[in-house]
Each structure stands twice: as C-alpha cells, then as structure tokens.
Amino acid sequence: MSVQTAEGIPHDNAGHKDAAVPMAPEAHSAQHMNASEVGVHSIVVKIALGAALWFLFVTWLFFAWGGETDFLLVIVALFFAFFLGLFLLTASYTLKDARWPVRETSLRDFLASEVGIGNGTMSGKEVVIEIALLPVVLAVAATLIGLAWMIFG
C-alpha cells in the first residue's frame, strides 16, 4: 500500500502492521526529540504577557485624555483580550499533549538547554530574546514616551 507522507513523497508501507495509519509529522518529530531539548519555560511567556499588559496600562494612563483616544484604546484592549484568550485556549489544549513531550526544568537549565522548534533547535537564551524582546521594548518605549509627554507636553 502506498501512502503519501506530509512532505508529499509517496512511501510504500507494505508489510507494516500499522500501514493504514500514517504518523503525523508532529508526533514523528516528538518521538525523536533529543534528551537535551526542553519546551518554552513558563516564565518566558509570563514576561511577554506582563510586558504587553504593562504597555496597555501605560498607554491608557498617559494617553487616555479624550473620547476619541479612549475609544481607540478600548479597541486595542479588546483586541489584546481576544488574542490573549485565543492563545490561552490553544495552550490549554496543547499543554499536556503526548505528541510534544517536554521535560520540566528550572529557568537556569532552560537558558542552557536547546528548545525544539519547527525546523531544528534554538538555545534557551535565543528563545527568551525572540519571545520577550519585542513586548518588553515596546513597554519601555511607551513608558519613556509617556513620561516625556507628561513632562514636556
């Protein structure tokens, strides 16, 4: 019996017991996960979400002075809440999924470990930079701009 793999390459499964059930690419890659690989540490997600909340709070505090601006800030806050809800819903479904086994580590071990991504691995330090840098920089920039607005404007 010929089965097409996820990459679109035909594969002959004749003679295998479970030939009719092709393995999903995610499950296949998780079964070959290196012992040194870990998942994203929860503190990294908390840093990114905290920075995003800080950004919303600071923009609301410094720039909510009129009806039109308040309305736009409400729209931004609702978009944030919507996408945060989608993120948490997705995370709740995938948190304990057996297809992506990860070991629990301390933050120090996470920073020194490799994190499996779609096309290979990244160091834990690189993952923190990739995930948390943009929200933290935006929050700091909003704070500085807001303080400048209050002092000089």
N, C-alpha and C positions, 0 to 999 in steps of 0.2 A: 504494500500500500504506500502510495507516495503522498507526503504531507508537505505543505509549504510552510517554511519557518517564518518567524517575524520579519526577517530581513528579506523575504521574498524568494529565498533559494529553495528549490524543491529538495526534499530529503526522503530517502527510502527508509521506512520503518518496518519493513518486512522482517518477521522473526522476533519482534519485541512483544512482550506481554501487553504493555500499555500503548501500543502503536496508534490506537484511535484517539488518544488523548495527548495532543501536543502540549509541551510545557510552555507556560507563559514566560516571556523574556525576564520579567521582574523576578519570578520565582527561580529561574535558572541562575541569574546573577547573584541572588541572595544565597543560594546554596554554595556558591563558590566564593563567598565573602572571606577575605583574609582575616585571620585571628587578630591582627593589629588594627583593623578598621572598627570605627565606632560610629554612632549616629550623632546628629547635632545635639549638643548639650542644651538642656532647658534654659540655662542662664543666658545663652546667646539670644534665644527667642524673647526672653524677658527684657533684655537690654533693648532690642529693636522695638518691641511694643511699648516699653516705657518711654523711649525717645520719641516715638510717634505721638503718644499721649501728651508728653511734655510740649511738643511742637504745637498741638492743638490748643493746649491750655495757654501757652504764651501768646499765640496769635489771637486768641479770644480775649486775653487780659489786656494786651497792648493795642489792638486794632479794632475792637468792637465799640465803635463810637456813634454809629448811625444806623438807621433802619436798613438801608440797602446793604451795608457791610455786614450787619448782623445776619441778614438773610443769607448772604453768600457763605458766611462762616457756619451757619446751620446746615447748609447743603454739604459743605466739606465734612462736617462732623458726622452727618448721616451716611455719607459715602464711606468714611472710615469705619463706622459701626457696622455697616453692611459687609464690607470686605473682611473685617475682623471676625464677624460671625461666620462667613464662609470659610475662612482659614481655620477657625476653631472646630467647625463641623467636620471639615476634611481631616483635621488632625485627630479628632475623636474616633473616626473610622479606621485610621491607619496606625494608630498608636501601638496597638498590640497585635498587629497583623503578622502572622507567622512567615509571610513571604519576605519580610525585611527584618531579620533578626539583628538586634544590636545589643551590645553589652553596656551595662551601666558603668559610668566612670566618674571620677572626680573632675573638677574643672582643670586641674593641673594635668591629669592624664589625658583629658580631651585635647588640650592645647598641644601636647606632644604626640598625639596619635594621628592616624590617617582616617579621613572621613570619605566613605564611598559616595561618589556622585555618578551621574548618568554615564559618563564616558571615562571613568577612571577614579582617581582619588585626589584629595587635597589635604594639606595639613590642617590641623585644628585651628592654628593661628590664621591661616588664609580664610577659613570658613567664617571666623569671627569678623574679619575685615570685610568680607563680601556681604555678610548679612547685616551687620550693625553699623558700618561706617556711614552709609547714606542717611539713615534716620538720625543718628547722633549729630552729624554735621549740620543737617537741616535744623535740628532743635537748637543747637548752639548758635547758628546763624540767625534764627528767628529771635532768640533771646537778645543777641547783640543789636540787631536791627530795632527791636522793640525798645531796648534801653536807649539807643541813640534817638529814636523817635520821641521818647518821653523827655529826654534831657535837652535836645536841640530843636525839637519841632513842635 
